[in-house]
Amino acid sequence: MTRLVILLLSLVGAFFAYRELFAPLPLESHFLASVPVKVRMLPQPNTASKVTGDISVEQVVSASSPHADMTLLVLAMGTAYEVFDERDINALSREDLSSLSRRFGTDTGLDAALVRRGFIEHQGKKGYELVVNLGRDKGEMVQRIYTHDNHLLMLMASYASDARERKTAMAFLDSLEFL
């Protein structure tokens, strides 16, 4: 009987340790006002939107979290002057991002390096992903860019090398739903 109680307490302890140390942080659904998409973010994100004539920009940034190294961001931009479609995503593959990442790293004092870039598929939509290693113990930054409903949609997550932050960032990036 004592062994059973010890086993049960060990299982409960392991569950709570996993939940507090390794499981992704809880995310809540957030609907963007300018484009029909839903994304899961940390609770109470900061939102800002601006519509000037024929241009609309909406930004949603994760509120400060207990993990100060993690940032979750959604940026949506639409304009009447240009149609955003899959051709814009295809054009990203021709951009010279290695010189940009070298400059970014030099200007900010980071030892940033481009890890990978390429096309991705999410819910039947073609997108583009860019992963940058931010250098010594700074973690990674992942950007995913899509077009939807004549809007350019960018999701960005930066996180430290902590496994919990990485899982949370990936859960955020994978939570995008095109409505």
Beta strands, then each sheet from edge to edge (+ up, - down):
strand 1: 28-31
strand 2: 37-41
strand 3: 46-52
strand 4: 55-61
strand 5: 71-79
strand 6: 113-122
strand 7: 125-133
strand 8: 140-148
strand 9: 151-159
strand 10: 177-178
sheet 1: 1+ 2- 10+
sheet 2: 3+ 4- 5+ 9- 8+ 7- 6+
end
